[in-house]
Amino acid sequence: MELYPFKFEPIYKERIWGGKRLETQFGKDLGGKDAIGESWELSAVEENVSVVSNGSLAGNDLQELIEIYMGDLVGEKVFEKFGTEFPLLIKLIDANDDLSIQVHPNDKVAKERHNAYGKTEMWVALDDSENPRLISGFNQDTNQDTFLKMLNDNTVTQLFNYEKVRKGDVFFVPAGRIHAICSGNLVAEIQQTSDITYRIYDYDRKDANGNGRELHLDLSLDVIDYSKVKDPKTTYELVENTPVELVSCNYFTTNRLVLNKPIGRDYYSFDSFVIFMCIEGNCEICYAGKSKETMKKGDTVLIPASLNSIELRPISSEVDLIEVYIK
């Protein structure tokens, strides 16, 4: 069977800090729930594996696709490195309240402790709201003793580096950097396939049953980077109808494409799957001659590695896409 651009059923996650903007902004059907914090758009996390929603392979999950199509789906080099494990997790996040202060382990620590991959991630801000901000790293060099003292004194927020956020801002968050998305933010998150989070501080919040959420301070202390953060916000300039690189690291490369006319994309040299997140407008993905798939705002689409030449044709006057692959 010839492969085609895949869409998947979103996996919605209720969170104490979640809201409804994934419905109002992206047309997601949240089933009447008011506190959906995350839509896992593309996931191979255990017990959260994405299921195809379109085409002849609808109903099959991502794991099954990789087991059957291997390098044709993910790319030969990607398959050689990761086998049947899909290496990325793609999310939309609606922060109606502040997320906890957290940190993620790197690959080495995650392997030793959890037999899993670490978590390096990035965010793209998708909306403007009133005075949104986020936390990325420390605003000064510090150390474990000072951090613990200020945590116990409830003054630890004085150490955090707060960044103002506007639509289109990009933040790279390597493993080891403390961070938090604060209230008012709507973001796309691209990360390693990992659900390992060490929660450090949660504002003494209680859930509906009056219980505080679990913290992981003991696990986090030796993975935190205590140095002052440098350049947490990525600088880039958009060029219409041209892919503009946002982040490139060992785990993923991301571009942003703003289109007002059809463009071709040749992926022959990539040897990788490609993911599109449509954050504004709608367009057609044309492939294999006359075949096409429509992509609208809020959609995430996986382009198999075997489709190494496509054309993107805007339907709306302008289309804004995030393009993700492994270099």
PADOVEX-323972 format. One record per residue (C-alpha): y, z, x; residue in three letters. Coordinates in steps of 0.2 Angstrom, whole numbers, plus 2048, in hexadecimal, padded with zeros to 3 digits. Each point is the difference from the previous one (the first is absolute). Layout:
N
YZXAla/...
//
This chain:
327
800800800Met/8117FC806Glu/80C80E802Leu/8118017F8Tyr/80F80C800Pro/7FA8117F9Phe/80980C7F4Lys/7F98117FDPhe/80180E7F3Glu/80C80D805Pro/7FA812803Ile/80D80C7F9Tyr/802811807Lys/80880F7F6Glu/80B80A80CArg/80A8107FDIle/80F7F6806Trp/7FC7EF7F7Gly/80A7F77F2Gly/8007F17F6Lys/8097F380AArg/7F17F6805Leu/7FF7FC7EDGlu/8137FD7FEThr/8037F7810Gln/7F07F7803Phe/7F87FE7EEGly/7F180B805Lys/7F68077F1Asp/800812803Leu/7F78057F0Gly/80E80B7FAGly/7FF80B80FLys/810807806Asp/7FC805812Ala/7F87F2809Ile/805801812Gly/7F67F3808Glu/7F87EF7FCSer/7F37FC80CTrp/8027ED800Glu/7F27FC80DLeu/7F480D805Ser/7EF802809Ala/801813800Val/7F08087FBGlu/7FF8037EDGlu/8107F67FFAsn/7FB7EE803Val/80A7F27F8Ser/7F87F57F4Val/8047ED7FEVal/80A7FC7F0Ser/8017ED800Asn/7F57F1802Gly/7EE7FD801Ser/7FD81080BLeu/80880C7F4Ala/7F78107FFGly/7FA800812Asn/80880D80BAsp/8087FE811Leu/7F1807809Gln/7F47F47F8Glu/80B7F1805Leu/801805812Ile/7ED803800Glu/7FD7EF7F9Ile/80E7F5808Tyr/80380A810Met/80C7F680CGly/8047F37F3Asp/80880E7F6Leu/80880B80EVal/8007F580FGly/7F37FF80EGlu/80980C80CLys/80480C7F2Val/7EE8007FBPhe/7FA803812Glu/80B80F802Lys/7FF8087EEPhe/7EF7F97F9Gly/7FF8037EDThr/80F80D801Glu/8107F87F9Phe/80D80780CPro/8108017F6Leu/80580A7F0Leu/80F7F97F6Ile/80A80B7F4Lys/80F8007F5Leu/8078127FFIle/80C8077F3Asp/808811806Ala/8088087F1Asn/80081080AAsp/7FF804813Asp/7EF7FD808Leu/7F980E80BSer/804800813Ile/7F17F9808Gln/7F87F9810Val/7F17F4803His/7F480180FPro/7FE7F180BAsn/7EF7F7802Asp/7F980B80DLys/8038117F7Val/7FB7F87EFAla/7F07FA808Lys/7FC811808Glu/80480A7F0Arg/7FC7F57F1His/7F67F1807Asn/80E7F57F9Ala/80F7F5806Tyr/811808803Gly/80F7FB7F6Lys/80F7F7806Thr/80B7F97F2Glu/8107F87FBMet/80C8007F1Trp/80B7F27F9Val/80D8077F3Ala/7FF7F67F0Leu/80F8077F6Asp/810809801Asp/8038107F7Ser/80C80E801Glu/801807812Asn/7EE7FD805Pro/7FA806811Arg/7F0804809Leu/7FA80A80FIle/7FA7F7810Ser/7FD80B80FGly/80A80E808Phe/813800803Asn/7FE808810Gln/7F380480DAsp/7F680F7FBThr/7EF808803Asn/7F28087F7Gln/807812802Asp/8117FC7F9Thr/7F87F57F2Phe/7F580F7FBLeu/80E80D800Lys/80C7F57F6Met/7F17FC7F4Leu/7FD8137FEAsn/8138037FEAsp/8017F27F2Asn/80D7F780BThr/7F57F2806Val/8097F37F6Thr/80F80280DGln/7F47F780DLeu/7FD7F17F5Phe/8087EF803Asn/8077FA7EFTyr/8037ED7FEGlu/80A7F87F2Lys/7F77F37F7Val/8057EF7F9Arg/7F67F27F8Lys/7F87F680EGly/80080E80DAsp/7F080080AVal/7F9810809Phe/7F180080CPhe/7F7810800Val/7F380280EPro/7F280D800Ala/807811806Gly/8117FE7F8Arg/80580C7F3Ile/8077F87F0His/8038007EEAla/8067F47F2Ile/80D80A7F7Cys/8057FE7EDSer/8087F07FAGly/7F67F580BAsn/7F57F17FBLeu/7F77F980FVal/7F27F4805Ala/7F580880CGlu/7F47F780DIle/7F480B80AGln/7F0802808Gln/7F18027F5Thr/800813800Ser/80380E7F3Asp/80280E80DIle/8108097FEThr/805811807Tyr/80C8087F4Arg/80C80C80AIle/80D8067F3Tyr/8017FD7EDAsp/81080A7FBTyr/7F580E7F8Asp/7FD7F57F1Arg/7F38047F3Lys/7F57F47F6Asp/7FE8017EDAla/7F380E802Asn/80C80A80BGly/7F77FD810Asn/8087FA811Gly/7F97F1808Arg/7F580180FGlu/809800811Leu/7F87FB811His/80B80980CLeu/7F280480DAsp/7FA7EE800Leu/8117F9802Ser/80780A80FLeu/7F87F780EAsp/8037EE7F8Val/8138027FDIle/80C7F780CAsp/80D80D803Tyr/80D7F4809Ser/8107FA7F8Lys/7FD7F07F6Val/8087F0807Lys/8047F17F5Asp/7F68057F0Pro/8087F27F6Lys/7FB7EE805Thr/80E7F4803Thr/7FE7EE7F9Tyr/80A7F27F9Glu/7FA7F57F2Leu/7FF7ED801Val/7FC7F77F0Glu/7F07F6800Asn/7FA807811Thr/7F480E803Pro/80A80F808Val/7F680C80AGlu/8028127FALeu/7F280A80AVal/7F37FB80CSer/7F380C807Cys/7EE802804Asn/7FC8027EETyr/80A7F47F6Phe/80E7F3801Thr/80C7FF7F1Thr/80D7F27FCAsn/80D7FE7F2Arg/8027EF7F8Leu/80E7FD7F4Val/7FE7EE7F9Leu/80A7F57F5Asn/7F67F0804Lys/7EE7FC804Pro/7F9804811Ile/7F07FD808Gly/7F780E80AArg/7F37FB80DAsp/7F480F804Tyr/7F37F680BTyr/80580A810Ser/8008117F7Phe/7ED8027FEAsp/80580E7F3Ser/8018027EDPhe/8128007FAVal/80780C7F2Ile/80F7FC7F6Phe/80A80D7F6Met/80C7F87F4Cys/80F80B7FFIle/80C7F57F6Glu/7FE7F07F6Gly/7F17F57FEAsn/7F87F1808Cys/7F07F6802Glu/7F480180EIle/7F97EE802Cys/7F07FD80ATyr/7F17F5803Ala/8097F17F9Gly/8058027EELys/7FA8127FDSer/80D80E7FDLys/8038127FCGlu/80F8087F8Thr/80880F808Met/80D80A7F7Lys/80A810804Lys/7F580F803Gly/7F17F5805Asp/7F680280FThr/7F57F1806Val/7F37FF80DLeu/7FF7EF809Ile/7EF7FD808Pro/8007FB812Ala/7F77F07FCSer/80F7FA7F6Leu/80A7FD810Asn/80D7F47F8Ser/8098047F0Ile/8117FC7F8Glu/80B80D7F7Leu/80A7F87F2Arg/80E80B7F8Pro/8008007EDIle/80F80B7FESer/8107FC809Ser/7FC80C80EGlu/7EF808806Val/7FF80F80BAsp/7EF803809Leu/7F980C80CIle/7F27F780BGlu/7F380B809Val/7F27FB80CTyr/7F8806810Ile/8077F7810Lys/
//
